[in-house]
Amino acid sequence: MSTARPPVTSDDLDAWIAVLRGRLARREFDGLGRWDADSDTLDVDRVARIMLADLDHYGDLAAEQRQDPRIVARHGLLIQDFRRLRERIG
């Protein structure tokens, strides 16, 4: 698995995601509540971990795979989800 993360956005979301990883490691979201994601209700902690795993998987893809229109679209949706999460938890 690659340790380098792909760039996320031109705003501060990339830096926020780095902070999010630390907050998860410190278990800051325990007891924070639930998040309605794709019609499933999950703990914020679990949602954030799934999203980060998706982002890490994207970074592990070969460059030509990341150019696939379906992958580009999914990455765009993931970035939108990170923005929504940032709005929710700060």
Beta strands, then each sheet from edge to edge (+ up, - down):
strand 1: 34-37
strand 2: 40-43
sheet 1: 1+ 2-
end
